[in-house]
């Protein structure tokens, strides 16, 4: 089986993003639902994270306010990792 550099880069990015998406941390961009039954989703930035999966403080951009929410009510928008290049030029 032949493994290309691009395949290795892709695998490393998937592993890295998977690890990153498992843990919400301050500065992450997230989507949140302020009401459990609502279909309304807002974008925000995590301001603070309580230990042991406690509530998180999120600044909701559209509303201009901060909210304390359960961790499960937030979803990270995207992985911020970039493909590692290892100094290799295409």
C-alpha positions as CSV (number, residue, x, y, z in Angstrom):
1,X,0.0,0.0,0.0
2,X,1.4,3.4,-1.0
3,X,0.8,6.3,1.4
4,X,1.2,9.8,0.0
5,X,2.2,12.9,2.0
6,X,-1.3,14.3,1.3
7,X,-2.9,11.3,2.9
8,X,-0.7,11.7,6.0
9,X,-1.5,15.4,6.2
10,X,-5.2,14.7,6.0
11,X,-5.0,12.0,8.7
12,X,-3.1,14.3,11.0
13,X,-5.6,17.1,10.5
14,X,-8.5,14.8,11.3
15,X,-6.8,13.5,14.4
16,X,-6.0,17.1,15.5
17,X,-9.5,18.5,14.8
18,X,-11.1,15.6,16.6
19,X,-9.1,16.3,19.7
20,X,-9.8,20.0,19.5
21,X,-13.6,19.6,19.0
22,X,-13.9,17.4,22.1
23,X,-13.1,20.2,24.5
24,X,-14.7,23.7,24.5
25,X,-12.3,26.4,25.6
26,X,-12.3,30.2,25.9
27,X,-12.1,31.9,22.5
28,X,-13.8,29.1,20.6
29,X,-16.5,30.2,18.2
30,X,-19.7,28.3,18.9
31,X,-23.4,28.0,17.9
32,X,-25.8,27.9,20.8
33,X,-29.5,27.5,21.4
34,X,-30.8,29.7,24.2
35,X,-34.0,27.7,24.5
36,X,-34.0,23.9,24.4
37,X,-37.2,23.7,22.3
38,X,-36.2,26.5,19.9
39,X,-34.9,26.0,16.4
40,X,-33.2,29.5,16.7
41,X,-29.4,29.1,16.6
42,X,-27.0,32.0,17.5
43,X,-23.3,32.4,17.0
44,X,-21.1,33.3,19.8
45,X,-17.6,33.3,21.4
46,X,-16.8,31.3,24.6
47,X,-15.7,33.7,27.3
48,X,-15.2,31.3,30.2
49,X,-15.5,27.6,30.9
50,X,-16.3,26.1,34.3
51,X,-14.3,23.0,35.4
52,X,-15.8,19.5,35.1
53,X,-18.1,20.3,32.2
54,X,-19.9,23.0,34.2
55,X,-21.6,25.9,32.5
56,X,-19.9,28.0,29.9
57,X,-20.2,31.8,29.4
58,X,-20.9,32.7,25.8
59,X,-21.1,36.1,24.3
60,X,-23.9,35.9,21.6
61,X,-22.9,38.3,18.8
62,X,-26.4,38.9,17.4
63,X,-27.8,39.9,20.8
64,X,-24.8,41.6,22.2
65,X,-25.1,39.8,25.6
66,X,-23.4,37.2,27.6
67,X,-25.2,34.0,28.7
68,X,-24.2,31.2,31.0
69,X,-25.2,27.9,29.3
70,X,-24.8,24.2,29.8
71,X,-21.8,22.9,27.8
72,X,-24.1,20.6,25.8
73,X,-26.0,23.6,24.5
74,X,-23.0,24.8,22.6
75,X,-21.3,23.4,19.4
76,X,-17.9,24.4,18.1
77,X,-18.3,26.0,14.7
78,X,-15.1,24.6,13.1
79,X,-11.7,23.3,13.7
80,X,-9.1,26.0,13.7
81,X,-6.2,23.7,12.8
82,X,-4.4,24.1,9.5
83,X,-2.9,21.3,7.5
84,X,0.7,20.6,8.7
85,X,3.2,21.2,5.9
86,X,6.3,19.7,7.5
87,X,8.3,22.1,5.2
88,X,7.3,20.2,2.1
89,X,6.5,22.2,-1.0
90,X,4.1,21.0,-3.7
